[in-house]
C-alpha cells in the first residue's frame, strides 16, 4: 500500500476558478492488479483547456468528477509494475493524477528518454504544446515566404513554438502577449518580427493594421475574443485559421458572440479549422523527429515557468488563466 497526496476537484467553478474549487487530501492507493503500474509523479503539466473541462462549458472530453483527483499531462517514474510493457525505473509520460503517486493501467503512456532533454521539456517544447504548434502550423496554417502569420499568446507554451515554426517557414510573424517582457522575448529570442502587448493596446485593429500592413494570411489562434475578431477582419483571401484555443473566454460564464459579418468566410475563401492534437497522435513520432532536431540544432528556443510543490498547483493554475506564467507552466512534484 502507498499513501498519495492528491488534489481533488471540490466543486465546479462558476465564472472564475477559485481556491475552494480544489482540495488537498491523502489517499491510500490499492495494491496493483495485473496490468497496472505505480508511478511517482515528477513533473505535472498545467493546461488552460482544463478550465472548460472543469466547468463543463463547451467541453470536448467527459468532465472531471467531483471529489476525484484532477488529471493532467505528467512525467513520472515507474516505482512498481505488474505491466509487461513497463519496468521499475522507466520514465513515462501520460495523463496522471494531480498526485504524488498514481496507479495506472498503462493505456496512453509512452516511455521517454531522459537523456534527450530535461524531463520537464517533454511536457513543453517536446510535448503536447509543441506538438499542437507543429500540427497547427504545418497542416493548417501552412505559412510560407512572403506571407504574414499572426500568433496570439505568442509566448505561451504553444504560441512560442508556433511562431518560431512560421518564421522558419519564411513568413513575417507578428504576435501578441500579456506584458512587455514577453513581447521583448518574442522578438529578441523567438524571432518574431513584431509583438504587441494586448493588455496596454486599446485598439487591436489599429495595431494589427500597423504591424500587418499587407493583411494576415494565417492566424494561429490561442486567445479568441476581441483579438480574434480583429484578426478575422484582416484575413487575406484564402487565409487559414488554426483555432487552437480561446483563453480569454475561459472565465466567461456564457459564450460570447462570434465576429460580425461571418460571410467574410465565403468572400475571402477562408479556411477555419478547430483541432485537438490528440486526434493526430499517429503523427507524434514525425513531430518529435522534426522538432527534436530543430531543438538540438538550436533553431527552437523555449521558456518555462516551473512551480515547486504539488500544493501550489491550484494557485498556479488560477494564475495561468490570468496569464501570469511565461511559457509552459509546470509543477515540480518530486
Secondary structure by P-SEA (a helix, b strand, c coil): cbbbbbccccccccccccccccccbbbbbccccccbbbbbbcbbbbbccccccccccccccccccccbbbbcccccccccccccccccccccccccccccccccccccbbbbcccccccccccccccaaaaaaaaaaaccccccccbbbbbcccccccaaaaaaaaaaaccccccccccaaaaaaaaccccccccccccccccaaaaaaaaccccccccccccccaaaaaaaaacccbbbbbcccccccccccbbbbcccccccccccbbbbbbbbccccccaaaaaaaaaaaaaaaccccbbbbbbccccaaaaaaaaaaacccccbbbbbcc
